Structure formats: C-alpha cells, structure tokens
C-alpha cells in the first residue's frame, strides 16, 4: 500500500508558533545542543484553577517542541501521537523552558521527546513522547524566517 502524500502550508497563523496569531502562544524555537528550545511566560488568559494554567496549554507547548525538533532535524511532520505526562501544575506567570528532541527516524516516522521545565525553580512540569509523520511543507515567502525555506 502506498501512503498518501500530505502537504502542509505555514501561513503564520499557527496557534503554537504563528507570529500572526495574536491569541496564540507565538513560541520561537531555536536549534541547540539539547534540541529545539523556546522560553515562554504563561499569560493569565490561560487560567484553569486559580493561579494555574489549563493543561490544554501545556500540551501544545510540548506538541510545538516535538514539531520544531523534527523541523530543525530536516524531518518536518505532523503529530500522529502525543503522550503527555503532567508532573506538576503550570503556574500563571511562570517562566518555562520548552525543549524538543528527535530520538529516531524510521522511514516516514519521526520519534521525538519533549519536556517543559520551570526557569524559576528548575522543576519538571511535564514531558512527552510523540510520533510524527513526515510531510512536505510549504512556507509563505514573507514568513520564511520563522521556518526557514520550504522543504
């Protein structure tokens, strides 16, 4: 069986990393020796319980991290599976470091891991493993700096 080819287009409105999405996270990942890394401060608008961010915000941090790790490694993909382990609540106003790493690539599957650590006290907030399916990508020319050249 031949797998269908999936092509995705980055137009700057991604909830996680889109610079044109004022309501999104606007994460900016850079490649480094530990993987793809971003820092983020949790805004009050993502509140769940008093003083805590909704878990639905922690998961996209991890999803973006694995996606950017795959992108930076030359294997852009879409998430097929994301398994998240919450270690403690993410606090509103907390500064965090989000890191994603490619663990293995097999055919069209990219196996990754990610974590969110507090920059305030160094504690682990959440971690994840994910499997991405490689895709062909297209990046709008004026947004090329965010994702580099289309692949």
ZAMARGU-4260 file (C-alpha; in steps of 0.2 Angstrom, whole numbers, plus 5000, padded with zeros to 4 digits):
<rodrens>
0) 5000/5000/5000 | 5007/5017/4995 | 5004/5031/5009 | 4996/5047/5003 | 5007/5062/5002
5) 5002/5075/5014 | 5007/5093/5011 | 5005/5107/5024 | 5007/5126/5022 | 5013/5138/5036
10) 5004/5154/5034 | 5009/5162/5051 | 4993/5159/5060 | 4998/5143/5069 | 4991/5143/5087
15) 5008/5137/5094 | 5021/5147/5084 | 5012/5159/5072 | 5018/5176/5073 | 5002/5182/5065
20) 4991/5174/5078 | 4988/5187/5092 | 4978/5175/5103 | 4991/5161/5101 | 5007/5156/5110
25) 5019/5164/5097 | 5033/5152/5103 | 5050/5154/5095 | 5061/5139/5094 | 5079/5139/5091
30) 5090/5124/5087 | 5103/5120/5101 | 5114/5106/5108 | 5100/5100/5119 | 5087/5100/5105
35) 5075/5114/5099 | 5072/5126/5113 | 5060/5140/5117 | 5056/5150/5133 | 5039/5156/5137
40) 5030/5165/5151 | 5012/5159/5154 | 4999/5173/5152 | 4984/5175/5164 | 4972/5172/5150
45) 4976/5153/5150 | 4969/5151/5168 | 4961/5135/5174 | 4961/5134/5193 | 4966/5149/5202
50) 4984/5153/5199 | 4986/5138/5187 | 4987/5136/5168 | 4975/5124/5160 | 4983/5108/5155
55) 4977/5111/5137 | 4990/5124/5136 | 5004/5113/5142 | 5001/5100/5129 | 5003/5112/5114
60) 5020/5118/5122 | 5025/5100/5120 | 5017/5097/5103 | 5026/5113/5096 | 5043/5107/5104
65) 5042/5090/5095 | 5037/5098/5079 | 5051/5111/5079 | 5064/5097/5084 | 5058/5087/5068
70) 5059/5103/5058 | 5076/5108/5064 | 5082/5090/5061 | 5076/5091/5042 | 5061/5079/5045
75) 5046/5091/5046 | 5030/5082/5051 | 5013/5082/5059 | 5009/5074/5075 | 5002/5057/5074
80) 5003/5053/5093 | 5007/5064/5108 | 5008/5055/5125 | 5009/5068/5139 | 5014/5066/5157
85) 5010/5080/5169 | 5022/5081/5183 | 5015/5097/5192 | 5004/5111/5188 | 5010/5125/5177
90) 5008/5142/5186 | 5002/5158/5178 | 5016/5170/5176 | 5029/5156/5177 | 5044/5157/5165
95) 5047/5140/5157 | 5060/5132/5145 | 5052/5120/5132 | 5064/5108/5124 | 5060/5095/5110
100) 5072/5082/5103 | 5072/5069/5089 | 5076/5052/5096 | 5074/5042/5080 | 5069/5042/5062
105) 5062/5027/5053 | 5055/5028/5035 | 5042/5042/5036 | 5040/5041/5055 | 5049/5053/5067
110) 5051/5048/5085 | 5053/5063/5097 | 5053/5068/5115 | 5050/5085/5124 | 5049/5092/5141
115) 5044/5108/5150 | 5054/5114/5164 | 5052/5129/5176 | 5065/5143/5174 | 5060/5149/5191
120) 5065/5133/5201 | 5071/5120/5189 | 5057/5108/5192 | 5049/5097/5178 | 5032/5102/5174
125) 5028/5090/5160 | 5036/5078/5147 | 5030/5069/5132 | 5034/5057/5118 | 5027/5059/5101
130) 5027/5051/5084 | 5026/5062/5069 | 5023/5058/5051 | 5034/5067/5039 | 5026/5079/5027
135) 5030/5090/5013 | 5029/5108/5018 | 5026/5125/5010 | 5031/5141/5019 | 5024/5158/5014
140) 5039/5168/5007 | 5037/5183/5019 | 5037/5171/5034 | 5052/5161/5028 | 5062/5167/5043
145) 5051/5158/5055 | 5053/5141/5047 | 5067/5143/5035 | 5065/5138/5017 | 5051/5127/5012
150) 5055/5108/5011
</rodrens>
